[in-house]
Structure formats: C-alpha cells, structure tokens
Amino acid sequence: MNLKTLDWDDELLAAFEIPRAMLPAVRSSSEEYGVARLPVISGVPVAESGDQQAALVGKRVFIRAR
C-alpha cells in the first residue's frame, strides 16, 4: 500500500506480480462495514476500531500473563 495515496501501489503490485483485482478495497480501520444478519444480533453494526493490538490498548484491555 502506498501511504501517500492510501491505495495499492501500482509499482509494487507489478514487482510482485499481484493483480490489483485480487486485492480488497483499501478502507479505513475505523469504519462501519455493515450490520449483522444473525437473528440473535440482527442490526448490530459490524465495525473495526483500528489494528488488533492497538485497538486492545485503546479500549484499555490488558491481559496479564500467568
């Protein structure tokens, strides 16, 4: 990914012979992607709030090793 354009980098895609069509759209890590359709949680937003490790710290989830 090109950090200046926030899109897949055409030069790198070519160098690694990766077709752009095989990659997902680049989206924000703090975005709502849809809503759940399972009956028990129907209508609950499906969202992300950052990368996994940073999200845990941001949500103040700390796990102690035993």
N, CA and C atoms as a LAMMPS dump frame, in Angstrom:
ITEM: TIMESTEP
0
ITEM: NUMBER OF ATOMS
198
ITEM: BOX BOUNDS ff ff ff
-5.0000000000000000e+02 5.0000000000000000e+02
-5.0000000000000000e+02 5.0000000000000000e+02
-5.0000000000000000e+02 5.0000000000000000e+02
ITEM: ATOMS id mol type element x y z
1 1 1 N 0.843 -1.178 0
2 1 2 C 0 0 0
3 1 3 C 0.887 1.239 0
4 2 1 N 0.504 2.222 -0.768
5 2 2 C 1.224 3.479 -0.83
6 2 3 C 0.65 4.405 0.254
7 3 1 N 1.473 4.791 1.205
8 3 2 C 0.99 5.608 2.324
9 3 3 C 0.668 7.044 1.926
10 4 1 N 1.188 7.496 0.79
11 4 2 C 0.856 8.849 0.33
12 4 3 C -0.501 8.894 -0.355
13 5 1 N -0.809 7.875 -1.152
14 5 2 C -2.087 7.867 -1.887
15 5 3 C -3.173 7.097 -1.148
16 6 1 N -2.774 6.328 -0.126
17 6 2 C -3.694 5.464 0.625
18 6 3 C -4.434 4.491 -0.288
19 7 1 N -3.684 3.956 -1.251
20 7 2 C -4.222 2.971 -2.18
21 7 3 C -3.1 1.98 -2.482
22 8 1 N -3.447 0.899 -3.166
23 8 2 C -2.426 -0.072 -3.539
24 8 3 C -1.421 0.581 -4.481
25 9 1 N -0.154 0.276 -4.306
26 9 2 C 0.924 0.869 -5.086
27 9 3 C 1.13 0.063 -6.369
28 10 1 N 0.883 0.689 -7.519
29 10 2 C 0.986 0.004 -8.804
30 10 3 C 2.388 -0.544 -9.069
31 11 1 N 3.405 0.179 -8.656
32 11 2 C 4.784 -0.274 -8.873
33 11 3 C 5.074 -1.553 -8.077
34 12 1 N 4.636 -1.583 -6.832
35 12 2 C 4.838 -2.778 -6.008
36 12 3 C 3.987 -3.945 -6.507
37 13 1 N 2.769 -3.66 -6.92
38 13 2 C 1.916 -4.719 -7.464
39 13 3 C 2.592 -5.36 -8.673
40 14 1 N 3.157 -4.541 -9.531
41 14 2 C 3.849 -5.055 -10.715
42 14 3 C 5.095 -5.849 -10.324
43 15 1 N 5.857 -5.336 -9.377
44 15 2 C 7.094 -6.005 -8.951
45 15 3 C 6.816 -7.39 -8.367
46 16 1 N 5.706 -7.51 -7.634
47 16 2 C 5.36 -8.798 -7.024
48 16 3 C 4.378 -9.604 -7.868
49 17 1 N 4.046 -9.074 -9.036
50 17 2 C 3.111 -9.723 -9.961
51 17 3 C 1.776 -10.062 -9.288
52 18 1 N 1.23 -9.059 -8.603
53 18 2 C -0.058 -9.218 -7.921
54 18 3 C -1.1 -8.426 -8.68
55 19 1 N -2.128 -9.09 -9.199
56 19 2 C -3.186 -8.357 -9.895
57 19 3 C -3.988 -7.498 -8.909
58 20 1 N -4.196 -6.246 -9.235
59 20 2 C -4.951 -5.338 -8.365
60 20 3 C -6.331 -5.911 -8.049
61 21 1 N -6.937 -6.584 -9.031
62 21 2 C -8.291 -7.119 -8.862
63 21 3 C -8.369 -8.185 -7.771
64 22 1 N -7.235 -8.785 -7.403
65 22 2 C -7.271 -9.826 -6.387
66 22 3 C -7.221 -9.261 -4.965
67 23 1 N -6.964 -7.959 -4.835
68 23 2 C -6.872 -7.327 -3.517
69 23 3 C -8.191 -6.644 -3.142
70 24 1 N -8.49 -6.59 -1.86
71 24 2 C -9.704 -5.886 -1.426
72 24 3 C -9.525 -4.379 -1.545
73 25 1 N -10.615 -3.67 -1.492
74 25 2 C -10.552 -2.209 -1.488
75 25 3 C -9.873 -1.754 -0.2
76 26 1 N -9.06 -0.721 -0.294
77 26 2 C -8.424 -0.155 0.897
78 26 3 C -9.477 0.69 1.596
79 27 1 N -9.704 0.372 2.87
80 27 2 C -10.716 1.102 3.643
81 27 3 C -10.147 1.495 4.991
82 28 1 N -10.79 2.428 5.626
83 28 2 C -10.379 2.9 6.942
84 28 3 C -10.483 1.773 7.964
85 29 1 N -9.618 1.801 8.956
86 29 2 C -9.693 0.796 10.011
87 29 3 C -10.673 1.19 11.111
88 30 1 N -11.342 2.316 10.955
89 30 2 C -12.351 2.723 11.939
90 30 3 C -13.643 3.068 11.193
91 31 1 N -14.155 2.071 10.524
92 31 2 C -15.302 2.268 9.647
93 31 3 C -16.364 1.209 9.937
94 32 1 N -17.603 1.528 9.669
95 32 2 C -18.679 0.547 9.784
96 32 3 C -18.845 -0.123 8.426
97 33 1 N -18.8 -1.458 8.422
98 33 2 C -18.829 -2.206 7.163
99 33 3 C -20.197 -2.779 6.823
100 34 1 N -21.096 -2.78 7.749
101 34 2 C -22.432 -3.32 7.515
102 34 3 C -23.102 -3.623 8.834
103 35 1 N -24.149 -4.429 8.785
104 35 2 C -24.856 -4.824 10.01
105 35 3 C -25.011 -6.343 10.027
106 36 1 N -25.046 -6.898 11.228
107 36 2 C -25.193 -8.34 11.396
108 36 3 C -26.588 -8.785 10.972
109 37 1 N -26.661 -9.985 10.413
110 37 2 C -27.949 -10.531 9.985
111 37 3 C -28.36 -11.768 10.785
112 38 1 N -27.487 -12.232 11.666
113 38 2 C -27.859 -13.366 12.514
114 38 3 C -29.009 -12.937 13.42
115 39 1 N -30.032 -13.767 13.557
116 39 2 C -31.206 -13.361 14.348
117 39 3 C -30.884 -12.848 15.75
118 40 1 N -29.95 -13.48 16.425
119 40 2 C -29.66 -13.095 17.805
120 40 3 C -28.969 -11.732 17.914
121 41 1 N -28.296 -11.29 16.863
122 41 2 C -27.622 -9.978 16.893
123 41 3 C -28.009 -9.113 15.696
124 42 1 N -29.129 -9.375 15.127
125 42 2 C -29.582 -8.658 13.934
126 42 3 C -29.561 -7.142 14.139
127 43 1 N -28.986 -6.443 13.173
128 43 2 C -28.947 -4.988 13.224
129 43 3 C -27.744 -4.404 13.931
130 44 1 N -26.94 -5.237 14.595
131 44 2 C -25.752 -4.743 15.292
132 44 3 C -24.702 -4.371 14.248
133 45 1 N -24.132 -3.169 14.332
134 45 2 C -23.125 -2.756 13.348
135 45 3 C -21.892 -3.652 13.383
136 46 1 N -21.367 -3.958 12.202
137 46 2 C -20.104 -4.674 12.073
138 46 3 C -19.075 -3.606 11.748
139 47 1 N -18.14 -3.398 12.665
140 47 2 C -17.182 -2.306 12.517
141 47 3 C -15.82 -2.721 13.04
142 48 1 N -14.835 -1.904 12.76
143 48 2 C -13.476 -2.121 13.228
144 48 3 C -13.007 -0.828 13.865
145 49 1 N -12.129 -0.95 14.832
146 49 2 C -11.648 0.258 15.504
147 49 3 C -10.126 0.31 15.543
148 50 1 N -9.489 -0.046 14.463
149 50 2 C -8.036 0.025 14.407
150 50 3 C -7.433 -1.358 14.335
151 51 1 N -6.112 -1.42 14.276
152 51 2 C -5.48 -2.733 14.204
153 51 3 C -5.65 -3.462 15.53
154 52 1 N -5.492 -4.746 15.507
155 52 2 C -5.822 -5.583 16.656
156 52 3 C -5.123 -5.176 17.948
157 53 1 N -3.796 -5.057 17.9
158 53 2 C -3.075 -4.772 19.137
159 53 3 C -3.356 -3.359 19.645
160 54 1 N -3.338 -2.384 18.756
161 54 2 C -3.595 -1.01 19.177
162 54 3 C -5.025 -0.855 19.666
163 55 1 N -5.952 -1.584 19.055
164 55 2 C -7.343 -1.5 19.468
165 55 3 C -7.505 -1.991 20.908
166 56 1 N -6.799 -3.048 21.259
167 56 2 C -6.889 -3.557 22.629
168 56 3 C -6.389 -2.526 23.628
169 57 1 N -5.283 -1.874 23.32
170 57 2 C -4.753 -0.843 24.214
171 57 3 C -5.719 0.337 24.267
172 58 1 N -6.239 0.745 23.1
173 58 2 C -7.168 1.87 23.046
174 58 3 C -8.445 1.618 23.827
175 59 1 N -8.841 0.37 23.9
176 59 2 C -10.061 0.013 24.64
177 59 3 C -9.744 -0.369 26.078
178 60 1 N -8.484 -0.202 26.441
179 60 2 C -7.996 -0.474 27.793
180 60 3 C -8.17 -1.934 28.197
181 61 1 N -7.895 -2.816 27.241
182 61 2 C -7.927 -4.26 27.517
183 61 3 C -6.491 -4.707 27.715
184 62 1 N -6.192 -5.109 28.908
185 62 2 C -4.831 -5.571 29.223
186 62 3 C -4.935 -6.972 29.781
187 63 1 N -4.15 -7.873 29.225
188 63 2 C -4.165 -9.269 29.649
189 63 3 C -2.859 -9.565 30.353
190 64 1 N -2.97 -10.11 31.548
191 64 2 C -1.764 -10.441 32.313
192 64 3 C -1.343 -11.87 32.02
193 65 1 N -0.05 -12.062 31.826
194 65 2 C 0.474 -13.418 31.663
195 65 3 C 0.487 -14.083 33.025
196 66 1 N 0.216 -15.371 33.045
197 66 2 C 0.222 -16.08 34.327
198 66 3 C 1.469 -16.88 34.487
